[in-house]
Each structure stands twice: as structure tokens, then as C-alpha cells.
């Protein structure tokens, strides 16, 4: 189990040495060359992503990693038993996960602080910590907590990666305000119909300590929204 969990990260760190070499485009002469290239290309994308994450939270001895990998491939006598390896890696991965969580929370907190400072004259901050930047103030009615609303929106994380968008689906979303995350419910009740705004939602008003699908734990959520109407 530990070996399987650690394999991708191990190859990702090894990628530091591999990427230091000048990349040469492979020659695709046969169908199997193309299949082989496709496999390497897809795995390479995973490696790059893991490498980026690993570099955020730890510094590894890449020379030793490279040497031990080659040593194992050439049937060298193990320097550490499998049981010891599993124990070392289990502890390492647990610590790495804790470091990643702490650093992720710090980055999200710093982001919200930055937004608050830069937008002190244009952003409404509620007692709960929700921040609302209104770009267009509508002239319609404001919804109540139990109302159903029609909204267009795009949601992203602080790194700019988009996790959801009604615009891309080509149709507005409809939902009751008492059936969504607190940041949405609280934010929409501040807006009259026809408004456009950006919601900056702290993790405790979003998906909390556990996250949801492609949203990490402790993630700040940013929604660009267009409040179309209250659904009668």
C-alpha cells in the first residue's frame, strides 16, 4: 500500500533530475512508438503536478533517490528492509500531509487578507468573514433564506483553477438558498436581482475541513456570480 501511494511522488521527485536534462522530442516511426509516447506524455503530466506539490512542502535528496532507484533496478542488496521502508514512508507521508495542510491554510488565509486590504473601499465583509465585491447592483428584490434563485456563476480556487461553471454548461443553475453552502446563502441575500458580484468564501463558510470532490479541505472559494432572478 505504501509503495503504491509513494510511487508517483517518488517518480515526481526523480523528475527534478530528468527535467534538468535537455528534452529531445522522440521519433514516432511506428504505431507502438505513438502508443509509448502517449503513455509517457500522460504520466509526465502527473509527474509535473506531483513534483510541484512536493516542492511546496519538503526538500528531498534527489541524488540518493536516483541512485537507490538504479540500485534496485540492478538487483542491488537492500540497505533497508521492506518493513523498515514501509514504516519510514508511512511516517513521512503522514508528516508531509500535515505540512501540506498547514501551508495550504496559510496561503488561503494570506490570500483573504490580501483581498481585504486591496478592496477595503470596494468590498463588503460580513461578521462571518464572507467578502462580497459588487460589480453591478441590480434593481430587483433581495431573496430570503428559503427562496429559490436562478444564477449564472463560475467558481475557482485561489490558484485560479476553475472547479465549476454554469456558463460552461450553457444554462443557469437554480437552487434554494437553504440548501447550499453558507457563503452562497449569505452572499445572495445581500444582492438584489440583476446584480453581479464576486464572493470570496472562507473554508468555514464553504466545504470546511473535508472538502468536496475536486475542492480541497480548507479551500477558499471564489465565485463570480450573476444573480438573474428569484424563482417564483
Legacy VTK file of the C-alpha trace (Angstrom):
# vtk DataFile Version 3.0
C-alpha trace
ASCII
DATASET POLYDATA
POINTS 232 float
0.000 0.000 0.000
2.733 2.448 1.000
4.777 1.649 -2.093
1.753 2.261 -4.308
0.947 5.561 -2.603
4.519 6.741 -2.732
5.390 5.655 -6.274
4.003 8.695 -8.069
5.622 11.130 -5.653
8.925 9.263 -5.872
8.993 9.489 -9.649
7.934 13.119 -9.397
10.944 13.971 -7.250
13.171 11.968 -9.559
11.785 14.195 -12.314
13.966 17.026 -10.973
16.995 15.210 -12.338
15.242 14.161 -15.517
13.941 17.633 -16.300
17.406 19.105 -15.777
18.430 17.319 -18.954
17.601 18.893 -22.290
14.428 17.288 -23.596
14.547 15.772 -27.054
11.405 15.027 -28.987
11.079 11.279 -29.636
10.768 9.935 -33.156
7.407 8.297 -33.791
8.038 5.799 -36.583
5.575 3.063 -35.668
2.133 2.737 -34.098
3.736 1.394 -30.930
6.029 4.429 -30.829
2.910 6.600 -30.742
1.303 4.468 -28.017
4.532 4.603 -25.992
4.743 8.364 -26.418
1.115 8.751 -25.302
1.804 6.723 -22.146
4.871 8.795 -21.306
3.072 12.044 -22.076
0.130 11.291 -19.812
2.326 10.057 -16.985
4.580 13.073 -17.423
1.638 15.361 -16.717
1.053 13.526 -13.419
4.749 13.769 -12.581
4.801 17.538 -13.129
1.770 18.040 -10.937
3.135 15.878 -8.111
6.560 17.489 -8.374
5.027 20.913 -7.912
3.133 19.776 -4.813
6.145 18.009 -3.294
8.411 21.017 -3.741
5.991 23.156 -1.756
6.352 21.145 1.437
9.677 19.308 1.576
13.206 19.049 0.198
14.430 15.597 -0.814
17.883 14.230 -1.626
17.271 13.628 -5.322
20.752 12.196 -5.893
20.091 9.437 -3.342
16.666 8.784 -4.868
18.179 8.370 -8.321
20.967 6.114 -7.022
18.600 3.928 -4.996
16.236 3.513 -7.950
19.028 2.398 -10.245
20.470 0.217 -7.454
17.132 -1.557 -7.076
16.673 -1.980 -10.835
20.093 -3.636 -10.978
19.237 -6.070 -8.158
21.450 -4.456 -5.535
21.375 -5.877 -1.999
18.728 -3.952 0.012
20.191 -1.468 2.501
16.886 -1.177 4.387
14.326 -3.958 4.801
10.862 -3.758 3.221
9.299 -3.472 6.678
11.575 -0.568 7.584
10.929 1.123 4.227
7.183 0.878 4.724
7.442 2.306 8.239
9.697 5.187 7.148
7.476 6.078 4.211
4.281 5.847 6.248
5.587 8.349 8.795
6.984 10.563 6.024
3.703 10.662 4.112
1.729 11.460 7.256
4.069 14.326 8.107
4.035 15.538 4.512
0.244 15.592 4.529
0.243 17.679 7.712
2.798 20.117 6.253
0.782 20.458 3.060
-2.390 21.168 5.035
-0.701 23.809 7.204
0.914 25.526 4.214
-2.314 25.385 2.209
-4.241 27.007 5.046
-1.595 29.721 5.397
-1.749 30.521 1.675
-5.546 30.725 1.737
-5.536 32.927 4.833
-2.911 35.223 3.300
-4.969 35.444 0.115
-8.079 36.564 2.015
-6.037 39.121 3.964
-4.694 40.484 0.688
-8.167 40.726 -0.839
-9.451 42.539 2.248
-6.603 45.084 2.183
-6.733 45.743 -1.547
-10.506 46.041 -1.610
-11.138 47.803 1.697
-13.105 50.529 -0.087
-14.982 48.285 -2.520
-15.584 45.006 -0.667
-18.257 44.300 1.927
-17.026 41.986 4.703
-19.684 40.380 6.898
-19.324 39.291 10.533
-18.879 35.680 9.396
-15.877 36.587 7.226
-17.611 36.435 3.849
-16.358 39.081 1.404
-18.590 40.422 -1.362
-17.442 42.652 -4.211
-20.439 44.023 -6.098
-19.659 44.981 -9.691
-23.248 45.626 -10.819
-26.023 46.485 -8.364
-29.376 45.246 -9.605
-32.737 46.907 -9.070
-34.811 43.828 -8.243
-35.851 42.178 -4.984
-33.496 40.582 -2.494
-34.098 36.898 -1.752
-34.967 35.384 1.606
-33.158 32.358 3.061
-35.886 29.997 1.856
-36.213 31.420 -1.668
-35.195 29.591 -4.797
-32.908 31.544 -7.124
-31.634 31.398 -10.698
-27.928 32.197 -11.022
-25.057 32.046 -13.511
-21.662 31.526 -11.895
-18.065 30.372 -12.205
-16.179 29.015 -9.185
-12.411 28.857 -8.756
-9.702 28.339 -6.138
-7.073 30.904 -5.165
-4.624 29.471 -7.719
-7.114 30.325 -10.465
-8.161 26.735 -11.218
-11.865 26.546 -12.052
-13.854 23.769 -10.384
-17.381 24.563 -11.593
-19.166 26.829 -14.075
-22.773 27.163 -15.136
-21.523 29.283 -18.048
-19.651 26.295 -19.461
-22.739 24.126 -19.077
-24.653 26.749 -21.061
-27.552 27.123 -18.650
-28.124 28.964 -15.338
-28.418 26.985 -12.108
-31.427 27.010 -9.817
-31.349 26.161 -6.112
-32.888 27.044 -2.755
-30.685 29.227 -0.559
-31.241 26.981 2.455
-29.786 24.020 0.551
-26.368 25.411 -0.381
-23.165 26.334 1.464
-23.404 29.187 3.950
-21.268 31.525 1.838
-23.713 31.252 -1.067
-26.804 31.628 1.117
-25.455 34.632 2.982
-23.987 36.297 -0.099
-27.066 36.030 -2.312
-29.289 37.531 0.379
-27.204 40.705 0.170
-27.850 41.110 -3.556
-30.918 42.366 -5.421
-31.944 40.600 -8.619
-29.879 41.708 -11.590
-26.684 42.084 -9.562
-23.243 40.817 -10.491
-20.656 40.186 -7.811
-17.666 38.174 -6.674
-17.951 36.149 -3.469
-14.792 35.321 -1.502
-15.823 32.450 0.753
-13.570 31.240 3.626
-13.407 27.472 4.084
-15.680 27.547 7.171
-18.452 29.030 5.018
-17.731 26.621 2.157
-16.804 22.943 2.245
-14.919 23.085 5.522
-12.195 20.794 6.786
-13.074 17.904 4.468
-13.551 19.499 1.052
-15.800 18.133 -1.660
-14.888 16.259 -4.858
-12.270 18.451 -6.574
-12.315 21.073 -3.802
-9.530 20.526 -1.226
-10.037 20.740 2.541
-9.708 24.290 3.945
-10.100 25.813 0.476
-11.146 29.410 -0.064
-13.810 29.572 -2.780
-14.136 32.432 -5.257
-17.393 32.757 -7.184
-18.143 35.234 -9.950
-21.920 35.315 -9.963
-24.761 36.834 -11.950
-27.983 36.861 -9.898
-30.655 36.515 -12.569
-33.858 36.227 -10.558
-35.823 34.770 -7.693
-37.734 31.717 -8.939
-41.439 32.160 -8.246
LINES 1 233
232 0 1 2 3 4 5 6 7 8 9 10 11 12 13 14 15 16 17 18 19 20 21 22 23 24 25 26 27 28 29 30 31 32 33 34 35 36 37 38 39 40 41 42 43 44 45 46 47 48 49 50 51 52 53 54 55 56 57 58 59 60 61 62 63 64 65 66 67 68 69 70 71 72 73 74 75 76 77 78 79 80 81 82 83 84 85 86 87 88 89 90 91 92 93 94 95 96 97 98 99 100 101 102 103 104 105 106 107 108 109 110 111 112 113 114 115 116 117 118 119 120 121 122 123 124 125 126 127 128 129 130 131 132 133 134 135 136 137 138 139 140 141 142 143 144 145 146 147 148 149 150 151 152 153 154 155 156 157 158 159 160 161 162 163 164 165 166 167 168 169 170 171 172 173 174 175 176 177 178 179 180 181 182 183 184 185 186 187 188 189 190 191 192 193 194 195 196 197 198 199 200 201 202 203 204 205 206 207 208 209 210 211 212 213 214 215 216 217 218 219 220 221 222 223 224 225 226 227 228 229 230 231
